[in-house]
Amino acid sequence: MRGSGASRVLLVTHYFPPEVGAPQARLSENARAWAADGLDVTVLTGMPNHPTGVVPAAYRRTLRRIEHVDGYRVVRTWLYATPNEGIARKTLGHLSFMVSSVLLGARSAGPADVVVVSSPTFFSLGSAWMLARLRRARLVVEVRDLWPAIFVQLGVITNRTVIATLEHLELAAYRAADAVVTVTEGFREDIVKRGIEPAKVHVIPNGVDLTRFHPDAIDRMTETPRIRAELGVRPGELLVLYVGAHGISQGLVSIADAAARLVEENAPVHFAFVGEGADKQRLAARVTELGLTSTTLHPAVTRDEVPGLLAAADICLVPLRDVPLFETFIPSKMFEILAAGRPIIGSVRGEAARILTEAGAMVVPPEDPDALAAAVRALATDPRRRAAMGRAGQAHVAAHFDRAQLARRYRDLLLELLPELFSADVPDVSAPSADAPGDDVPGVGIPGPRTAGDRTARGAEHSGQTRARRRA
């Protein structure tokens, strides 16, 4: 909860639970961990609608909503809700949150010492920069995807003027930030290579909540048979599962092609796809074209249902398109699968392939149906190997990608920025005395303006905390 002595972190993000996805999991779990460690955390986000564009009934007909979750506060503002497809409509949705987060959310979000913004979406950087300036706060830009570079390589953006403008804005955001946090070493190398000061670019990779995805957390005796039946798996069939976004980055059509190879051999294998996205219709059309009766497509599920799905699978897939820039990407879903003790076949290159190999998983070239079919075939007939892969993966992710440990590293980085923040000659003009009229949850108190003496004392306090951590 909010406390007068806690360092105040404002997290700005377009995506947040109850939406399901990698950024939602990372950001919400970090917010929970930071709040548990004593930080005063507020999340500024939009009304949930990703990826379907449908806003749940509880969030409709309101411009702003305030919630309290896991020890931190969530301020939600209206946005233009749209499905995750179509450049024009998606851009309008992102722009609407950029505007509403400032106009509708700034007062309710309250004061901040550090503003953390997660990109993509690209447009949230603008609102976070403005809020940081208004709050006289430090700005941390978190880079989960190299945007717009990935859309250029995928052919989504082709206009050279647009590309040059977006790249200019991207670099301007990095330069304006007091720290840049990336999720892969490849991202860091790319950003530094383009002229950003190396000392302020940090890598804090994605990870996993080991308590949620541990194999013992699922009752396989009762849940697994039901889940497999709901996915359409017949007795005696091996379940190969993909769960996650069905977007242009995953190359899911090549998985359908691999399934067709196994059908030709009469292999008792069932492929199940769970999720939503812009490429789902193309995948469905390919499954129909190939006549794949042992391949089923299912809607997205809630975060709480994902561990059960993984536990029910015999093999899980982590695919990406065969695009050069994806060598720097690490699909975060692979950490959850490893933690769940399930064997993985990764159709990836670069950094993700290295991590999966070190974790004992199988890796094949991206968008290679023959290689993927061969890998499934090899594991289908070797249950002992699948079990050994699951154990090795679980041990590796516990040693290197525990979300709780990574969140503490992130927290320490935020606190390192604070001693430089407090200055006796910089007035604080940001803090309202109460939530703005019209909030769904009235009467949430927000600390009043701090004096220059308060800032000096707080700065000394945080400097002492930092030195103590270093001695420890």
N, C-alpha and C positions, 0 to 999 in steps of 0.2 A: 504494500500500500504506500501512499504518498507520505513522505517524511521530510521534515524541515532540514535534516542534516544529510540527506542522501543526494548524491550527484544525479542530475536530471538528464535523462536520455530521451530524445524524441526520435522515434523510428518512423520514417515515411516510406510507405510501400503501396503499390497499386494492388498487390495480391496478398491475401491473408485469410486464415481459416474463418468460417467453416469451409472455404474453398479447399480443394485437395490439390497438392502438387509439391514439387521440390522447394520452390521459394517459400511457400506457405509453411512448410514444416520447419525449414531452417530458421525463418524469422520468428515464428511463434515460440519455438523451443529456445532460441537465444533470449527472447524477451522474458520468458519464464525463468531461465537460469540467471539472467542479470538481476531480475527482481528478487529472486531468492538470495542472491549475494549482496543485497542491500542497495542496489541502484533504484532510483525513482524513474520508472519506465512508462512512457506513453506511446502508443502506436497510433499513427494517423493514417487511415486507409479509407477505401471506398466501400460501398455496399457490396456484399458478395454477389458475384454473378458469373465467375469464370468456371468452366469454359463455355457454358451453354448460352450465356447472355440472359438467363432467367434469374431475377432477384427473388429470393425466398419471401413468402408472404409476410413474415415477421419484420422484414426490412423495407417494405413498400410504403409509399405515401408519407415519407419523411425526408427532410433535407439533411438531418443530422441525428446521430444516435451515439450515445455513450454507454460503454459496457465496462465491467470489471471482471477480468479473467486471470486466474493463476497469479495474483499479486500485482498485476499491472493494469493500466487503463487503456481502453481502445476507443478512439474517437473516429466515427465513420461519417463520411459526407456523401451527398448525392453524386452520382456520375451517370453518364450515358451508357447503359448496359447493352452490350452487344456480344453475339457469339464470337468465338475465337477464329474468325475467318473473314477475309475481305480487308484489304489494306485500308481503304477509306474509312469504313465504319470503325475498325479497331483504332485507327489514329484519332478519330473523333472521340472515342471512349477514353483514350489516354489523355487527350487534351482537356476533356471535361473534368477529369480528376485533378489535373494540374491546377486548374482554375478554382475548383470547389474546395480543394484542400487548403488553399490560402484564404479565400473569401469566407468559407463556411467553417473551416476547422481551426484557423490560427488562434482565435481567442480561447476556444475550448481546450485546445492542446496545451495552452499555458506556457510558462517559461521553460527554457532548456539550457543546459550547459554544452551539450553535444547533440547535433542533429545527424542521424545516420539515415542515408537514403539508399535503397536497393535498386539497382538497375540491371536488366530492364524492369519496368518500362523506362525508356529514355526521357520522357517528358516529366516524370517525377523529379528528375534532377533540378529542373527549373524551380518547382515549388519548394523543394528542400533548400536550395540556395537562398531563395528569398526569405524563408523562415529563419534560416541561420543568420542572415544579415539583420533581420528584425530583432532576433533574440541576442545578438552579439555572441553567438555560440560558435563553437568549432563545427566544421562540416566534415563528415566521413562519407565517402562515396564507395559503396559496395558494388563490385562488378561481378555479376554471375554469368553474364554472356558478353562477348565482344560485339557490341552493337554500335554502328550498323554493319560491321564487317561481315558477320555471318549471313545477313540477308542479302548482301552483295554477292557472296559466293554461291548462295542458293538461287540467285537470279530473281529474287523478289523485288529488289530495287536496282534499276538499271540506268536511270537518268544521272549523268555525271555531275550536273550542277547540284542536284539533290544530295548525291553522295558526298560531294565536297563540303556542302553546307553542314550536313550532319556530322561528318568527321571533325570539322572545325569546332562545332558545339561540343562534341564528345571530349576533345582535348581541352577545351576551355573549362569543362566541368572538372576534369582531373587536376588542372592547374589551380582551380579555385579551392579545391579540397585541401584540408589540413592533413588528411590521410586517405589513401586509397586501399581498399581491402579487396583482394581477388580470391577466387576459390581454387585456382590452379597455378602451378609454376609457369605454364605456358602463357597464361593471361598476363602474369607479371612481366615476363620477358617481352611480350608484345607491347605493353604499355610503356615500359622503360625504353625500349628501342625507339619509340616515337617521341622521346624527349622529356618524359616526366621524370622528376628527380627520384632516383632509386630508393633513397632513404625513406620516402614516404609511401612506398608501395609495398604492401604486406600480403602474405598468403595465409589465409585461414580456411582450410578446405571444408567441404561439406562433410557431415558425419551422420551419426544415427543415435537415436535414443535406445540404448541397449536394453532398457527395461521393457520397452514396448515390443521389440522384435525378437527377443530371446525365444528360442524354441520352446522352453518350458512355460512360456506365457500363454500358449494355446493348448486347449484340450482337444487333442487330435482324435481321440476315441469318438467324440460326439460331433465336433464341428467339421472335421475334414470330410467324412462321407457326405454330409449334407451339402457342403460347398462344392465338392466335385460333381455331385448330381445336378446342382443348379447350373454349373458350367457346361453341362451336357456330356460329361465323361462317362463312358460305359464301363462296366466291370472288365478288368483286364487291360484297360488302356493306360498308357503312360500320358500324364498331363504335362504339356509344355506351355508355360504361361508367359504372356506379356501383360504387364499392368502399368499404366502410365499414360502420358499424353500421346494422342494419335495425330501428331503434327507433321510438318514437312521435313523435320529434322531427323525423324526416326527411321525412315525407309522401311515401313512395315510391309509394303507390297512384296518385297523380296522374301519376307518370312512366309507369306502365303505361297510364293513360288517354291520355297523349300518344303513346305507341307505337301505340295503336289508331288514332289519327288518321292516322298515317303509313301504317299497313297499308291503310287505306281508299283511299289514293292509290297503292298498289302501290310505295311507295318502297323501294329496296334498302337498308334500315337494320336492323341487329340491335342490340337492347338487351340488355345483360348486367348482372346484379346479382351482386355478390360480397360475402358477409358473412353475419352471423348477428344475431339480435336478436328482441325481443318482437313486432315487427310483421311478421316474415317470413311467418308463416302467412297473415295477411290479404292480403299482397302476392301470395302464391302463389295464393290463392283468386281474386283479381281477375284475374290473368293467365289462369287457367283459364276463368273466366267469359267473358272477352273473346276466348278462342280465339287467343291470341297465339303463333303457332308460331315467330316470329322474336324471341321474348323468352325468355331463359333465366336461371335462378336457380342460383347456385353457392355452396358452403360457403365459410366464411372461410379465408383463407390465412395463412401466416406472414409476418412483417415482411419477410423477405428476398425473398419472392415479389412484393411490392407494386410495386417499381420496374419489373419486367418486365411486369406487367399494365398499368401506366400507359403504358409504351412501346408496347404493342400496340394501344392505343385510338386512334381517330380523334378522338373528342370525349369529354370527361369531364364528369360532372355533379356539382354541389355544391348539394343542395337542403336547405331547411328548411321547417317548417310555417309557415302564415300566422298567426303569433301575435305580438302586439305586443312582448313581451319579447325575441323573437328578433332584433329590430333591434339589440340590444346584443351579439349572439353573433357569433363568427367561427369557422366550421368549420375546424379545423386542417388537414384533408385538402387544402384548396385550396392551401396552400403547397407541399405535395409535388407536386401536379399542375403548378403553375406551374414549379417547379424542374425537372420532367421535360420541360418544353417542350411540353406538350400544351395544346390549346385547351380552354377551360372555358366551360360555360354554367352560370351560377349562378342558382338560383331563390331569391333572398334579398333582404332589404332592409337598410337601415341601414348599420352600419359595414362589414359584409362586402361589401355591394354597392359601397360607395365604394372599398374596396381592390381589388376585382376590376375595377372600371371603370378605375382608375388603372393597373392591370396589363394593360389591353387586352382583358380578357375580355368576354363577352356576359352581360348580366344581364336576367332576366325576372321578373315577379311570382311570388311563391311560390304553389304549388298552383294554377297556371293551365295546364292541359294544352294549350290552344290556343296560348298564347304560347310554351310550350316546344317544341311541335311545329313552330311557325313558325321558331324559332331553329335547330333541328336541320336543317330543310329548307334554310334559307339557307346554313348552313355546309357541308352535304353536297355542294352543287354548286360550292363555291368552295375548292379545296385551297390556293390561294395565300393566301387570307385565313386559313385554319387555320394555315398555316406561320408567317405573320407574327404571329398571336396567340401562338403558342408561343414565338417569339423574344422578343416584348415581355414576356411573363409571366416568362420565365426571367431576363431582365435586371432586372425590377422586384423579384423576390423575392431575388435576389442582393444588391441594393443595400439592402434594407430588412429582410429577414427571415432572415438567416443565423443559424442556431442557435448557432454557435460564438460570434458576437459577442453575442448575447442572453444566453448562459450567462455570459459574462464580466461583463456588466452585473449579472446576478443575484448572481454571486460577490461583486462589489464591494459590493452592498447588504448581503449577509450580514456581510462584514468590517466595514462601517460600524457594525454593532450591537455588535461585540465589545469595543471600548474601555470601554463602560459596564458590561460584564458582570462584570469582575474586581474583587472587593472583598475587602479584608483581613479583614473581620469575618464573611464568609459561608463556612462550612465546606462542603467537598465530601464528600457522604456516598454518592455514587452508584457509584463505580468498583469493580467486582469485579476480582479478580486473575487470573481465568481464565474460560473459558467454562463455563457450567453443565453438570453431568453430563447425558449423553444427547444432546448435540449430534452431528450427523452428521459434523462436521469437528472433532475434538478438538484441543486444544493451541494454539488461536489466541490469542496473547497480547494482553491489553488493558492499557494503561498503568494504573498504580496511582494512588491518590488524590494530588491536587496539594496543595501547601501554599499558605498565603496568600501567601507570598513569590513562589511560582511564578506565581500569578495576577497579582500586581502587575507582575512582569516581563513576562508575556505581554501584559498590557494596554498597557504602554508600547511593546512591540514592534509591536503592531497599530496603535497610534496613529501611530507613525512610518511604518508602511507606508501608512496612509491618507493622511497628509500628502504622502508621496512620490508617490502616485498622482495626487493633486490637482495637485501642481506639474508632473507630467508632462503 
